[in-house]
């Protein structure tokens, strides 16, 4: 294939690394379309391929999550609450709340858990990520083969149109010759009618060839993932394909397929994931370690402080009354008895926190109660900090670990055999398609020679007819033979190029 195609295939590697390109933002199909441009458009717009790309981000996220599980988890919460005043009974105890309350709280916690399973999880997820990546690469290769095949189908249809045009031109030339000979009496009207019938047939053949070309272009545009509501007749494919003798060696192709075929790499990655899965299953026998800690705080504020002030006043007045009672007793004793201050309390109002009248709280005490009640919503009362650590060792689980390990080993064996089967399948496919390439090339060479002979035969038949030694039937048969030889050669050439595209898909990389 031309260097332009190779460059286009290399450009796909760049495009495949940019899955974020939007189909809506994609360019329109150009009127002059190379294969590399077609492949780029297909990567950008093919719905099937873009569906495959959707698996890439979740796979990467799974890897990040596996690594994230090795670090502590952090959580935080906050809230507010409201409680109406009232009475409630609990265990025959009556509790009263004289004022509505509002409150807020927060909680911060951290925990860390570590086990052998979590240590091995990143490796397993990375293997699964490689599976996804290889599946995407394989989808891209399939898309390349699909678009290339249809691109070649359009070129084949266009070549068939040209063959039909040439046949129509030859038939029109022969009709002109037959009419000229009939006018001078060198032939009869039968030759003219024969030439006219052949021309009509060639016209129909051309019409059908043009329609087949149009259908092939529409199918190509569809495979690109682009709307087909366009003037397909104006679409021209610019890629040139040359018939080159294949020099591929089976051993080199098989070695390349073992390295580059994405389905083989995906199977190997799946086997690696299953192998790690066995270790993960066995890790259930190992201990796990956990650490947790947390901080919390709260606020509570009465919407009406007066009931609290009244309660504090009642409590202070009770303290005052008790003070005065104790002073009365101590004053009647002949032998002094130790009092709270070593004797009589001089001022029970001050002692109880009342003002001089004894009817109200001291101003500073009242203000302190009000200040303590104004903490909502952010003046938190912190709870004591705590931390805990633990070690867990599974002792008995009813053989569930043994079952999980056995199942994981079976999955590993299945994955290993699946990878081996995939290698065998790819090797057989490569060998078969290499044979197809060689056969297609030999067929094209042979049919090219047949085309040359058919052209020579037609030239001889036309010369014989001009000098009156041949018949119109001989010329018609020679023309049909040339048309068939031309069509067979076109088919053989593009069969060869499609066979090479199929071989490239099996190997997993461009070969031209």
C-alpha positions as CSV (number, residue, x, y, z in Angstrom):
1,X,0.0,0.0,0.0
2,X,1.1,3.6,-0.5
3,X,2.9,5.6,2.1
4,X,-0.2,7.7,2.6
5,X,-2.0,4.6,4.0
6,X,0.8,3.8,6.4
7,X,0.8,7.4,7.6
8,X,-2.9,7.2,8.1
9,X,-2.6,4.0,10.1
10,X,0.0,5.6,12.3
11,X,-2.3,8.6,12.8
12,X,-4.9,6.2,14.3
13,X,-2.6,5.6,17.2
14,X,-2.9,9.3,18.0
15,X,-6.6,9.4,17.5
16,X,-7.2,6.3,19.6
17,X,-5.5,8.1,22.5
18,X,-8.1,10.9,22.4
19,X,-11.4,9.2,23.2
20,X,-13.0,12.4,24.4
21,X,-13.6,13.7,20.8
22,X,-17.3,14.2,20.4
23,X,-19.2,12.7,17.5
24,X,-21.2,15.9,17.2
25,X,-18.0,17.9,16.9
26,X,-16.6,15.6,14.2
27,X,-15.9,17.0,10.7
28,X,-18.1,16.3,7.7
29,X,-17.0,13.8,5.2
30,X,-14.7,15.5,2.7
31,X,-15.4,15.3,-1.0
32,X,-11.9,13.9,-1.5
33,X,-11.4,11.1,1.0
34,X,-8.2,9.2,1.6
35,X,-8.1,6.0,3.6
36,X,-6.3,7.6,6.5
37,X,-9.0,10.3,6.6
38,X,-11.7,7.7,6.6
39,X,-10.1,5.8,9.4
40,X,-9.8,9.0,11.5
41,X,-13.5,9.8,10.9
42,X,-14.4,6.2,11.9
43,X,-12.5,6.5,15.2
44,X,-14.2,9.7,16.0
45,X,-17.8,8.8,15.0
46,X,-18.3,5.0,14.9
47,X,-21.0,4.2,17.6
48,X,-19.8,0.7,18.1
49,X,-16.2,1.8,18.6
50,X,-17.1,4.6,20.9
51,X,-19.2,2.2,23.0
52,X,-16.0,0.3,23.5
53,X,-14.2,3.4,24.6
54,X,-16.8,3.9,27.4
55,X,-15.2,1.0,29.3
56,X,-11.8,2.8,29.6
57,X,-12.7,5.3,32.4
58,X,-14.4,2.8,34.7
59,X,-11.4,0.5,34.4
60,X,-9.0,3.3,35.3
61,X,-11.4,4.3,38.2
62,X,-11.3,0.7,39.5
63,X,-7.5,0.9,39.7
64,X,-7.6,4.2,41.5
65,X,-10.2,2.7,43.9
66,X,-8.0,-0.3,44.6
67,X,-5.1,2.0,45.5
68,X,-7.4,4.2,47.5
69,X,-8.4,1.3,49.6
70,X,-4.9,1.2,51.0
71,X,-5.3,4.6,52.6
72,X,-7.6,5.6,55.6
73,X,-11.2,6.5,55.0
74,X,-12.3,9.9,56.3
75,X,-15.9,10.9,57.0
76,X,-17.5,13.9,58.5
77,X,-21.0,14.9,59.4
78,X,-22.8,17.9,60.9
79,X,-26.4,18.8,61.7
80,X,-28.8,20.9,63.6
81,X,-31.7,20.0,65.8
82,X,-34.8,21.5,67.4
83,X,-36.7,20.3,70.5
84,X,-40.0,21.8,71.8
85,X,-40.5,22.3,75.6
86,X,-42.6,19.8,77.4
87,X,-42.7,16.7,79.7
88,X,-41.7,13.2,79.0
89,X,-41.7,10.0,81.0
90,X,-38.9,7.4,81.0
91,X,-38.9,4.4,83.4
92,X,-41.5,6.1,85.7
93,X,-39.4,9.2,85.8
94,X,-40.8,12.5,84.6
95,X,-38.5,14.9,82.9
96,X,-39.5,18.5,82.1
97,X,-38.1,21.0,79.7
98,X,-39.3,24.5,80.2
99,X,-38.0,26.0,77.0
100,X,-37.5,25.1,73.3
101,X,-34.0,24.2,72.5
102,X,-31.8,24.3,69.3
103,X,-28.6,22.5,68.9
104,X,-25.8,21.6,66.4
105,X,-23.3,18.9,66.2
106,X,-20.3,17.6,64.2
107,X,-18.5,14.3,63.9
108,X,-15.2,13.6,62.2
109,X,-14.0,10.0,61.9
110,X,-11.1,8.2,60.3
111,X,-10.6,4.5,59.9
112,X,-7.9,2.3,58.3
113,X,-8.3,-1.3,57.4
114,X,-5.5,-3.3,55.9
115,X,-5.4,-6.9,54.7
116,X,-3.6,-9.1,52.2
117,X,-6.6,-8.8,49.9
118,X,-6.5,-5.1,49.8
119,X,-2.7,-5.2,49.2
120,X,-3.2,-7.4,46.1
121,X,-6.3,-5.7,44.7
122,X,-4.4,-3.0,42.7
123,X,-2.5,-5.6,40.8
124,X,-5.6,-7.5,39.9
125,X,-7.4,-4.3,38.8
126,X,-4.5,-3.2,36.7
127,X,-4.7,-6.6,34.9
128,X,-8.4,-6.0,34.3
129,X,-7.5,-2.6,33.0
130,X,-5.1,-4.1,30.5
131,X,-7.9,-6.4,29.4
132,X,-10.1,-3.4,28.7
133,X,-7.3,-1.6,27.0
134,X,-6.6,-4.5,24.7
135,X,-10.2,-4.9,23.9
136,X,-10.3,-1.3,22.9
137,X,-7.3,-1.8,20.7
138,X,-8.9,-4.9,19.2
139,X,-12.0,-3.0,18.5
140,X,-9.9,-0.3,16.8
141,X,-8.2,-3.0,14.7
142,X,-11.6,-4.5,13.7
143,X,-12.8,-1.0,12.8
144,X,-9.7,-0.4,10.7
145,X,-10.2,-3.7,8.9
146,X,-13.9,-3.0,8.4
147,X,-13.5,0.5,7.0
148,X,-10.6,-0.6,4.8
149,X,-12.6,-3.4,3.4
150,X,-15.5,-1.1,2.6
151,X,-13.1,1.5,1.2
152,X,-11.8,-1.2,-1.2
153,X,-15.3,-2.2,-2.0
154,X,-16.0,1.4,-3.2
155,X,-12.9,1.4,-5.3
156,X,-13.9,-1.9,-6.8
157,X,-17.3,-0.6,-7.6
158,X,-15.7,2.5,-9.2
159,X,-13.4,0.4,-11.2
160,X,-16.4,-1.7,-12.3
161,X,-18.1,1.5,-13.4
162,X,-15.1,2.3,-15.6
163,X,-15.1,-1.2,-17.1
164,X,-18.8,-0.7,-17.9
165,X,-18.1,2.7,-19.5
166,X,-15.3,1.2,-21.6
167,X,-17.6,-1.6,-22.8
168,X,-20.3,0.9,-23.7
169,X,-17.7,3.0,-25.6
170,X,-16.6,-0.1,-27.5
171,X,-20.2,-1.1,-28.3
172,X,-20.9,2.4,-29.6
173,X,-17.8,2.4,-31.7
174,X,-18.8,-1.0,-33.2
175,X,-22.4,0.3,-33.8
176,X,-21.0,3.3,-35.7
177,X,-18.8,0.9,-37.7
178,X,-21.7,-1.5,-38.5
179,X,-23.9,1.4,-39.6
180,X,-21.2,2.7,-41.9
181,X,-20.6,-0.7,-43.5
182,X,-24.4,-1.2,-43.9
183,X,-24.7,2.2,-45.7
184,X,-22.1,1.2,-48.2
185,X,-23.6,-2.3,-48.6
186,X,-20.8,-4.2,-47.0
187,X,-23.0,-5.7,-44.4
188,X,-26.7,-6.2,-43.6
189,X,-29.1,-4.7,-41.1
190,X,-28.7,-7.8,-38.8
191,X,-25.2,-6.6,-37.8
192,X,-26.6,-3.2,-37.1
193,X,-29.3,-4.6,-34.9
194,X,-26.8,-6.9,-33.1
195,X,-24.6,-3.9,-32.4
196,X,-27.7,-1.9,-31.1
197,X,-28.7,-4.8,-28.8
198,X,-25.1,-5.0,-27.4
199,X,-25.1,-1.3,-26.8
200,X,-28.4,-1.5,-24.9
201,X,-27.0,-4.2,-22.7
202,X,-23.9,-2.3,-22.0
203,X,-26.0,0.8,-21.0
204,X,-28.0,-1.3,-18.5
205,X,-24.7,-2.7,-17.2
206,X,-23.4,0.8,-16.7
207,X,-26.5,1.9,-14.9
208,X,-26.3,-1.1,-12.5
209,X,-22.6,-0.5,-11.9
210,X,-23.2,3.2,-11.1
211,X,-25.9,2.2,-8.6
212,X,-23.6,-0.4,-7.0
213,X,-21.0,2.3,-6.6
214,X,-23.5,4.6,-4.9
215,X,-24.6,1.8,-2.6
216,X,-21.0,1.1,-1.7
217,X,-20.3,4.7,-0.9
218,X,-23.4,4.9,1.3
219,X,-22.3,1.8,3.2
220,X,-18.8,3.3,3.6
221,X,-20.2,6.5,5.1
222,X,-22.4,4.5,7.4
223,X,-19.4,2.6,8.7
224,X,-17.7,5.9,9.4
225,X,-20.5,6.7,11.7
226,X,-21.5,9.7,9.6
227,X,-24.9,10.7,8.3
228,X,-25.6,9.4,4.8
229,X,-27.7,12.4,3.8
230,X,-25.2,13.7,1.4
231,X,-24.5,13.8,-2.3
232,X,-22.5,10.6,-2.4
233,X,-22.0,10.9,-6.2
234,X,-19.6,13.8,-5.4
235,X,-17.5,11.6,-3.1
236,X,-14.1,10.6,-4.5
237,X,-11.7,8.2,-3.0
238,X,-8.1,9.2,-3.5
239,X,-6.1,6.2,-2.2
240,X,-4.2,4.2,-4.8
241,X,-3.5,0.5,-4.3
242,X,-0.8,-1.3,-6.2
243,X,-0.6,-5.0,-6.9
244,X,2.7,-6.0,-5.2
245,X,3.9,-9.6,-4.9
246,X,3.6,-10.6,-1.2
247,X,6.9,-11.5,0.5
248,X,5.4,-12.2,3.9
249,X,6.9,-15.1,5.9
250,X,4.7,-17.3,8.1
251,X,7.2,-17.4,10.9
252,X,7.6,-13.7,11.1
253,X,3.9,-13.1,10.9
254,X,3.2,-15.6,13.7
255,X,5.9,-14.0,15.9
256,X,4.4,-10.5,15.2
257,X,0.9,-11.8,16.0
258,X,2.0,-13.2,19.3
259,X,3.2,-9.7,20.3
260,X,0.8,-7.4,18.5
261,X,-2.5,-9.2,18.3
262,X,-4.7,-7.5,21.0
263,X,-7.0,-10.5,21.5
264,X,-3.9,-12.5,22.6
265,X,-2.7,-9.7,24.9
266,X,-6.2,-9.4,26.4
267,X,-6.3,-13.2,27.0
268,X,-2.9,-13.0,28.7
269,X,-4.0,-10.1,30.9
270,X,-7.2,-12.0,31.8
271,X,-5.0,-15.0,32.8
272,X,-2.8,-12.7,35.0
273,X,-5.9,-11.3,36.7
274,X,-7.1,-14.8,37.4
275,X,-3.7,-15.8,38.7
276,X,-3.8,-12.9,41.2
277,X,-7.3,-13.9,42.1
278,X,-5.9,-17.2,43.4
279,X,-3.6,-15.2,45.8
280,X,-6.5,-13.0,46.8
281,X,-8.6,-16.1,47.7
282,X,-5.8,-17.5,49.7
283,X,-5.4,-14.2,51.5
284,X,-8.7,-14.9,53.4
285,X,-6.6,-17.1,55.7
286,X,-4.4,-14.1,56.8
287,X,-5.2,-11.6,59.5
288,X,-6.5,-8.1,58.9
289,X,-5.7,-4.9,60.9
290,X,-8.0,-2.0,61.6
291,X,-7.5,1.4,63.3
292,X,-10.3,4.0,63.9
293,X,-10.5,7.3,65.6
294,X,-12.9,10.2,65.8
295,X,-13.7,13.7,67.1
296,X,-17.2,15.1,67.9
297,X,-18.8,18.1,69.5
298,X,-22.2,19.6,70.1
299,X,-24.0,22.8,71.1
300,X,-27.4,23.2,72.9
301,X,-29.1,26.6,73.3
302,X,-32.4,27.4,74.9
303,X,-34.6,29.7,72.8
304,X,-36.0,31.3,76.1
305,X,-33.4,31.6,78.8
306,X,-35.9,32.8,81.4
307,X,-36.9,29.3,82.7
308,X,-33.2,28.6,83.2
309,X,-32.7,31.9,85.0
310,X,-35.7,31.1,87.2
311,X,-34.3,27.7,87.9
312,X,-30.9,29.1,88.9
313,X,-32.7,31.7,91.1
314,X,-34.7,29.0,92.8
315,X,-31.6,27.0,93.4
316,X,-29.7,30.0,94.8
317,X,-32.6,30.9,97.1
318,X,-32.6,27.3,98.3
319,X,-28.9,27.6,99.0
320,X,-29.6,30.9,100.9
321,X,-32.3,29.3,103.0
322,X,-30.0,26.4,103.9
323,X,-27.2,28.9,104.8
324,X,-29.5,30.8,107.1
325,X,-30.7,27.6,108.7
326,X,-27.2,26.4,109.4
327,X,-26.3,29.9,110.8
328,X,-29.3,29.6,113.2
329,X,-28.1,26.3,114.5
330,X,-24.5,27.4,114.8
331,X,-25.4,30.5,116.7
332,X,-27.2,28.4,119.4
333,X,-24.3,26.1,120.0
334,X,-22.1,26.7,123.1
335,X,-19.2,24.9,121.5
336,X,-18.3,26.3,118.1
337,X,-18.7,23.8,115.3
338,X,-16.8,24.0,112.0
339,X,-18.9,25.6,109.3
340,X,-18.2,25.9,105.6
341,X,-16.1,28.9,106.3
342,X,-15.0,27.8,109.8
343,X,-18.0,29.4,111.4
344,X,-21.1,31.6,110.7
345,X,-21.5,32.8,107.1
346,X,-21.7,36.5,107.2
347,X,-23.8,37.1,104.0
348,X,-26.0,34.2,102.9
349,X,-27.1,36.2,99.8
350,X,-23.6,36.6,98.5
351,X,-22.8,33.0,99.5
352,X,-25.8,31.8,97.4
353,X,-25.1,34.1,94.4
354,X,-28.0,36.5,95.1
355,X,-28.0,40.2,95.1
356,X,-28.3,42.3,98.3
357,X,-32.1,42.0,98.2
358,X,-32.0,38.2,97.9
359,X,-34.7,38.4,95.1
360,X,-32.5,38.2,92.1
361,X,-29.3,36.5,90.9
362,X,-26.1,38.5,91.0
363,X,-25.6,40.3,87.6
364,X,-22.4,38.4,86.7
365,X,-24.0,35.0,87.5
366,X,-27.0,35.9,85.4
367,X,-24.8,37.1,82.5
368,X,-22.6,33.9,82.8
369,X,-25.8,31.8,82.4
370,X,-26.8,33.9,79.4
371,X,-23.3,33.6,77.8
372,X,-23.2,29.8,78.2
373,X,-26.5,29.7,76.4
374,X,-25.3,31.6,73.3
375,X,-23.0,28.9,71.8
376,X,-25.2,27.9,68.9
377,X,-24.3,27.0,66.2
378,X,-20.5,26.9,66.2
379,X,-19.3,27.2,69.9
380,X,-19.1,23.4,70.2
381,X,-18.4,21.5,73.3
382,X,-15.8,18.9,72.3
383,X,-16.2,15.3,73.3
384,X,-13.2,13.3,74.4
385,X,-10.9,12.1,71.6
386,X,-10.8,8.3,71.1
387,X,-8.8,5.8,69.1
388,X,-9.1,2.1,68.7
389,X,-7.1,-0.6,67.0
390,X,-7.8,-4.3,66.3
391,X,-6.4,-7.4,64.7
392,X,-8.8,-9.9,63.2
393,X,-7.8,-13.5,62.4
394,X,-10.3,-15.8,60.8
395,X,-10.4,-19.2,62.5
396,X,-13.4,-21.1,61.0
397,X,-15.7,-20.3,58.2
398,X,-17.3,-23.6,57.3
399,X,-14.9,-24.4,54.4
400,X,-16.0,-21.2,52.5
401,X,-12.4,-20.1,52.1
402,X,-11.4,-23.5,50.7
403,X,-14.3,-23.3,48.2
404,X,-13.3,-19.8,47.1
405,X,-9.7,-20.8,46.7
406,X,-10.7,-23.9,44.6
407,X,-13.0,-21.8,42.4
408,X,-10.3,-19.2,41.9
409,X,-7.8,-21.9,40.8
410,X,-10.3,-23.3,38.4
411,X,-10.8,-19.8,36.9
412,X,-7.1,-19.4,36.6
413,X,-6.9,-22.8,34.7
414,X,-9.7,-21.7,32.5
415,X,-8.1,-18.4,31.7
416,X,-4.7,-20.1,30.9
417,X,-6.4,-22.5,28.5
418,X,-8.4,-19.7,27.0
419,X,-5.2,-17.8,26.3
420,X,-3.6,-20.9,24.8
421,X,-6.7,-21.5,22.7
422,X,-6.6,-17.9,21.5
423,X,-3.0,-18.2,20.4
424,X,-3.8,-21.4,18.5
425,X,-6.8,-19.7,16.8
426,X,-4.8,-16.6,15.8
427,X,-2.0,-18.8,14.5
428,X,-4.4,-20.8,12.3
429,X,-6.1,-17.6,11.1
430,X,-2.8,-16.0,10.2
431,X,-1.7,-19.1,8.3
432,X,-5.0,-19.3,6.5
433,X,-5.1,-15.6,5.5
434,X,-1.5,-15.7,4.4
435,X,-2.6,-18.5,2.0
436,X,-5.5,-16.3,0.9
437,X,-3.2,-13.4,0.1
438,X,-0.8,-15.6,-2.0
439,X,-3.7,-17.2,-3.8
440,X,-5.3,-13.8,-4.5
441,X,-2.1,-12.5,-5.9
442,X,-1.6,-15.4,-8.2
443,X,-5.2,-15.2,-9.4
444,X,-4.7,-11.4,-10.1
445,X,-1.5,-12.1,-12.1
446,X,-3.2,-14.8,-14.1
447,X,-6.3,-12.7,-14.8
448,X,-4.1,-9.8,-15.9
449,X,-2.7,-12.1,-18.5
450,X,-6.2,-13.2,-19.5
451,X,-7.2,-9.5,-19.9
452,X,-4.3,-8.9,-22.2
453,X,-5.2,-11.9,-24.4
454,X,-8.8,-10.8,-24.5
455,X,-7.9,-7.3,-25.6
456,X,-5.7,-8.8,-28.4
457,X,-8.5,-11.1,-29.4
458,X,-10.9,-8.2,-29.7
459,X,-8.5,-6.2,-31.7
460,X,-8.1,-9.1,-34.2
461,X,-11.9,-9.5,-34.4
462,X,-12.4,-5.8,-35.1
463,X,-9.7,-5.8,-37.8
464,X,-11.3,-8.9,-39.5
465,X,-14.7,-7.3,-39.4
466,X,-13.4,-4.0,-40.9
467,X,-12.0,-5.9,-44.0
468,X,-15.0,-8.1,-44.3
469,X,-13.5,-11.3,-43.1
470,X,-15.1,-11.4,-39.7
471,X,-18.7,-11.3,-38.5
472,X,-20.5,-9.1,-36.0
473,X,-21.0,-12.1,-33.8
474,X,-17.3,-12.6,-33.5
475,X,-16.8,-9.0,-32.5
476,X,-19.6,-9.2,-30.0
477,X,-18.2,-12.3,-28.4
478,X,-14.7,-10.7,-28.3
479,X,-16.2,-7.6,-26.6
480,X,-18.0,-9.7,-24.0
481,X,-14.8,-11.6,-23.4
482,X,-12.9,-8.4,-22.8
483,X,-15.6,-7.1,-20.5
484,X,-15.5,-10.3,-18.5
485,X,-11.7,-10.3,-18.4
486,X,-11.6,-6.7,-17.2
487,X,-14.2,-7.4,-14.5
488,X,-12.4,-10.5,-13.4
489,X,-9.2,-8.7,-13.1
490,X,-10.7,-5.8,-11.1
491,X,-12.3,-8.4,-8.7
492,X,-9.0,-10.2,-8.3
493,X,-7.0,-7.1,-7.6
494,X,-9.3,-5.9,-4.8
495,X,-9.7,-9.4,-3.5
496,X,-6.0,-9.3,-3.0
497,X,-6.0,-6.0,-1.2
498,X,-8.9,-7.2,1.0
499,X,-7.0,-10.4,1.8
500,X,-4.0,-8.3,2.9
501,X,-6.3,-6.2,5.1
502,X,-7.7,-9.4,6.7
503,X,-4.1,-10.6,7.3
504,X,-3.3,-7.3,8.9
505,X,-6.3,-7.6,11.2
506,X,-5.2,-11.2,12.2
507,X,-1.6,-10.1,12.9
508,X,-2.6,-6.9,14.7
509,X,-0.6,-4.3,12.9
510,X,-0.1,-2.8,9.4
511,X,1.9,-4.9,7.0
512,X,2.1,-2.4,4.0
